[in-house]
Amino acid sequence: MESWRSSSLSSPLTRSFSPFNSPHSKNGRRIPRRLHTCLSTLWATPNLQPISHYFAESPPKVRLVSGPHRCEGRVEVERNGEWGTVCDDGWNMKDVEVVCRELGCGAAKGTPTGNLYKPLADEKQKIFIQEVNCSGTEDQLINCDQLEDVYDCSHSEDAGAICEKTVRLVGGPGRCKGRLEVKHQEQWGTVCKAGWNLSAAKVVCRQLGCGKATLIKRCCNNDTQGQGLIWLSNVSCSGQEENLHYCLSGLEGNNNCTHDEDTWVECEDPETVRLVGGPGRCKGRLEVKHQEQWGTVCKAGWNLSAAKVVCRQLGCGKATASWHMPYSQRTCLVTGIS
């Protein structure tokens, strides 16, 4: 058994958190797993106060935002709990290689300008660094030569990055349901069902930015089974990993599987709850999605029990605190949570 990782990667993430491991009942009373199972009033009046929920974790130092998936977007770096952008002066593929490695994504594929990704950075957001100069071998962007305290860049010069996706679900009704495939040595291949379980499926769903894992089964019929390489078998995940390549597995087709044993995974559709404006995905202002519109949650009826549901739904850890924020431009969609 060994840890499978893309050939372009050389080091694991340094983050640690514990999603999916909190209990779901207390004193015989079941605790809801998702916010929409709690009683509430949708489409509340917009003059109520939204709340902001915070959870303490070790956040990443770099992220890609506003892109089509977590491995593409505008580059942002964290400093003292605040996220800022990177000026694209001198930005090149070696810099993107480091970003992709730090995020546990695949190979670097492009250096687009960050203003291609909507929504654009807020004009009040700071530009933290410029003239980044990486050798391409660093594990983190912070280890590259760079200039801080930028004065001569604007957000029209924000840096972007495109990294290769290394996991996908194909042959299903949407991007969050289908036959599991991984990319290794520039070739897509399937994953054998041997040893596969719900913990591994949770990792895949998280990596793809989908909701919780709801179904795993042996795949497939003649129309949906894979062809070619079977890259992995006997995958063993704790369920806490950020990416599938941090799980133990048999590697490079060394298995006795056939495509009748390909793995099928189904995740819920992408999350309808998010925390924004904070230093990580588990801290920030609570927003919910309803009829394709994001809005805030009013503080009326909000308490730590509701915060626990949000943390569980997002795969974060223990809820530690919640309070309201005085102003938000978004419509308050939910109130009276119980």
Secondary structure, 3 states (H helix, E strand, C coil): CEECCCCCCCCCCCCCCCCCCCCCEECCEECCCCHHHCCCEECCCCCCCEEEEECCCCCCCEEEECCCCCCEEEEEEEECCEEEEEECCCCCHHHHHHHHHHHCCCCEEECCEHHHCCCCCCCCCCEEEEEEECCCCCCCHHHCEEEECCCCCCHHHEEEEEECCCEEEEEEEECCEEEEEEEECCEEEEEECCCCCHHHHHHHHHHCCCCCEEEEEECCCCCCCCCCCEEEEEEECCCCCCCHHHCEEECCCCCCCCHHHEEEEEECCCCCEEEEECCCCCEEEEEEEECCEEEEEECCCCCHHHHHHHHHHCCCCCCCEEEECCCCCCCEEEECCC
